[in-house]
Amino acid sequence: MTLKKYALVGTGGRAEFFYGAIAKTFRETSALVAFCDINRTRMNYANQLLKEKYDYEPVPAYGADEFDKMIAETKPDTVIVTSIDRTHHTYIIRAMELGCDVVSEKPMTVDERKCQEILDAIEKTGRKLRVTFNYRYAPHNTKIRELIAGGVIGEVNSVHFEWLLNTKHGADYFRRWHRDKRNSGGLLVHKSTHHFDLVNFWLGTHPETVYAMGGLRFYGRENAERRGETRFYQRSHGSEASRNDPFALSLEDNPHLKALYLDAEHEDGYQRDQSVFGDGISIEDTLGVMVRYRNQAILTYSLNAYLPWEGFHVVFNGSKGRIEARVAERSYVNSGGNKADEGALKEKRLTVHPMFAAPYEVHVEEKAGGHGGGDPVMLNDLFGAPEPDPFNRAASHIDGAVSILTGIAGNKSMQTGLPVEIKSLVSFG
Ligand SMILES: NC(=O)c1ccc[n+]([C@@H]2O[C@H](COP(=O)([O-])OP(=O)(O)OC[C@H]3O[C@@H](n4cnc5c(N)ncnc54)[C@H](O)[C@@H]3O)[C@@H](O)[C@H]2O)c1
């Protein structure tokens, strides 16, 4: 059997999820052929992990300016893009121009101009792009899709969806590159792309009109000052003031975070442990969004990033009843521990309330692995030999685009104070 060849761009925290899977579980079908990043120290560390943790031969490492050279020399079939969000489009487009298919981490990109460039490149090159929406594969999320598609609550007219990010994982977005909206599109794109994709997936429809409000109300220096705080620091490393801050992250106390970031920062100046109460945060931590869908359903959505627990609460109101779901996730810091703990479940409850009968709980089998057991299923879908999927969970570039466009429209709506039509943002050709 010929192995499918993969090159990976962006060897930070998320990358190991993919290269580790190729090196460990999918050796029979897949081969890793190269790494590419702006940071040599991080690429060296990824190669060290390949060798020591996975007993896999280290792969050639190319600088970001050597991307074309990497493709020419190592001839991958597919490029996996796990670099920071604002750079995704560059690698997605160039990989396709050079004849490769692409697997991109979410969000596909961060604004409508870059999104259009990606759509145009797909049209021009005919290459394939998949966006890795792992939440679709979590068994409870697949079950909700199954219940709605099976007509259990009839036609869904409205969805009320609240996502909670806590003081551990939620705070982490405000320490890292994500805190600059130019890098991530803000949480409405970076994080909510998962949630808006779930709504599209659950309802089997696409968004039409979006209206949003939001702001930075908790993190950031100004908010802390308003609450009476007087001691500030720029980053945790080497800071006395950070010792009393429950939001501080110590890189030197975690060997993996130290190797990935602290030991690598002399190359690019990137600081992974900035104070969440510092200046220069341009993303929101408090968001409210309304969306109308093509099937006329409406969504009310909220996201807050400083809450005591993490997870979501969603209800679907239909012509034959109501579905309620509550899922609490375990706390984690990105790349700060075991990958299988990322998005792992603490509690879940899925209840159907028929219009004229007693409510009942729906049992969903718990699976091992990150994101509620969704991660291993998605990896098999990507690198293994997947069975045909009745739920059609493999997300295409259209799914990737539609899910970010809700957040991109939300960002525009926050700027203008007006509702935004999705069709005014990009053309799907
Ligand atoms: N689906 C999920 O559950 C999930 C979880 C975590 C992260 N992610 C996604 O993975 C991606 C990476 O996130 P992360 O947490 O690993 O961040 P990270 O900061 O740990 O890693 C980002 C990497 O990109 C590299 N990079 C920066 N600019 C670059 C450039 N111009 N060219 C090439 N490489 C460049 C950095 O040097 C770094 O190695 C993001 O898009 C994020 O949304 C997805």
The ligand as an SDF file (V2000), in Angstrom:
LIG
                    3D

 44 48  0  0  0  0  0  0  0  0999 V2000
   -9.6730   22.2340   16.9150 N   0  0  0  0  0  0  0  0  0  0  0  0
   -9.1570   22.4480   18.0900 C   0  0  0  0  0  0  0  0  0  0  0  0
   -9.6410   21.9170   19.0790 O   0  0  0  0  0  0  0  0  0  0  0  0
   -7.9260   23.3210   18.2370 C   0  0  0  0  0  0  0  0  0  0  0  0
   -7.2400   23.3870   19.4480 C   0  0  0  0  0  0  0  0  0  0  0  0
   -6.1080   24.1980   19.5470 C   0  0  0  0  0  0  0  0  0  0  0  0
   -5.6770   24.9320   18.4470 C   0  0  0  0  0  0  0  0  0  0  0  0
   -6.3490   24.8500   17.2760 N   0  0  0  0  0  0  0  0  0  0  0  0
   -5.8900   25.6220   16.0900 C   0  0  0  0  0  0  0  0  0  0  0  0
   -4.5640   25.2660   15.7790 O   0  0  0  0  0  0  0  0  0  0  0  0
   -3.8380   26.3880   15.2700 C   0  0  0  0  0  0  0  0  0  0  0  0
   -2.5400   26.5630   16.0550 C   0  0  0  0  0  0  0  0  0  0  0  0
   -2.8380   26.8390   17.4130 O   0  0  0  0  0  0  0  0  0  0  0  0
   -1.8030   26.4880   18.5850 P   0  0  0  0  0  0  0  0  0  0  0  0
   -2.5790   26.4650   19.8420 O   0  0  0  0  0  0  0  0  0  0  0  0
   -0.9750   25.3280   18.1950 O   0  0  0  0  0  0  0  0  0  0  0  0
   -0.8730   27.8100   18.5820 O   0  0  0  0  0  0  0  0  0  0  0  0
    0.6930   27.8850   18.8970 P   0  0  0  0  0  0  0  0  0  0  0  0
    0.9800   29.3090   19.1480 O   0  0  0  0  0  0  0  0  0  0  0  0
    1.0810   26.8810   19.9120 O   0  0  0  0  0  0  0  0  0  0  0  0
    1.3670   27.4230   17.5150 O   0  0  0  0  0  0  0  0  0  0  0  0
    1.3180   28.1910   16.3540 C   0  0  0  0  0  0  0  0  0  0  0  0
    2.5500   27.8920   15.5170 C   0  0  0  0  0  0  0  0  0  0  0  0
    2.4610   28.6460   14.2940 O   0  0  0  0  0  0  0  0  0  0  0  0
    3.7630   29.1530   14.0330 C   0  0  0  0  0  0  0  0  0  0  0  0
    3.6930   30.3290   13.1490 N   0  0  0  0  0  0  0  0  0  0  0  0
    3.4120   31.6170   13.4630 C   0  0  0  0  0  0  0  0  0  0  0  0
    3.4790   32.3890   12.3620 N   0  0  0  0  0  0  0  0  0  0  0  0
    3.8170   31.5750   11.3310 C   0  0  0  0  0  0  0  0  0  0  0  0
    4.0340   31.7730    9.9550 C   0  0  0  0  0  0  0  0  0  0  0  0
    3.9310   32.9860    9.4050 N   0  0  0  0  0  0  0  0  0  0  0  0
    4.3470   30.7050    9.2050 N   0  0  0  0  0  0  0  0  0  0  0  0
    4.4750   29.4590    9.7440 C   0  0  0  0  0  0  0  0  0  0  0  0
    4.2600   29.2060   11.0420 N   0  0  0  0  0  0  0  0  0  0  0  0
    3.9490   30.2530   11.8320 C   0  0  0  0  0  0  0  0  0  0  0  0
    4.3310   29.4830   15.3980 C   0  0  0  0  0  0  0  0  0  0  0  0
    5.7370   29.6300   15.3650 O   0  0  0  0  0  0  0  0  0  0  0  0
    3.8620   28.2810   16.2000 C   0  0  0  0  0  0  0  0  0  0  0  0
    4.7880   27.2330   16.1420 O   0  0  0  0  0  0  0  0  0  0  0  0
   -4.7830   27.5870   15.3810 C   0  0  0  0  0  0  0  0  0  0  0  0
   -5.3470   27.8490   14.1270 O   0  0  0  0  0  0  0  0  0  0  0  0
   -5.8670   27.1140   16.3480 C   0  0  0  0  0  0  0  0  0  0  0  0
   -7.1340   27.6720   16.0590 O   0  0  0  0  0  0  0  0  0  0  0  0
   -7.4540   24.0610   17.1510 C   0  0  0  0  0  0  0  0  0  0  0  0
  1  2  1  0
  2  3  2  0
  2  4  1  0
  4  5  1  0
  4 44  2  0
  5  6  2  0
  6  7  1  0
  7  8  2  0
  8  9  1  0
  8 44  1  0
  9 10  1  0
  9 42  1  0
 10 11  1  0
 11 12  1  0
 11 40  1  0
 12 13  1  0
 13 14  1  0
 14 15  2  0
 14 16  1  0
 14 17  1  0
 17 18  1  0
 18 19  2  0
 18 20  1  0
 18 21  1  0
 21 22  1  0
 22 23  1  0
 23 24  1  0
 23 38  1  0
 24 25  1  0
 25 26  1  0
 25 36  1  0
 26 27  1  0
 26 35  1  0
 27 28  2  0
 28 29  1  0
 29 30  1  0
 29 35  2  0
 30 31  1  0
 30 32  2  0
 32 33  1  0
 33 34  2  0
 34 35  1  0
 36 37  1  0
 36 38  1  0
 38 39  1  0
 40 41  1  0
 40 42  1  0
 42 43  1  0
M  CHG  2   8   1  16  -1
M  END
$$$$
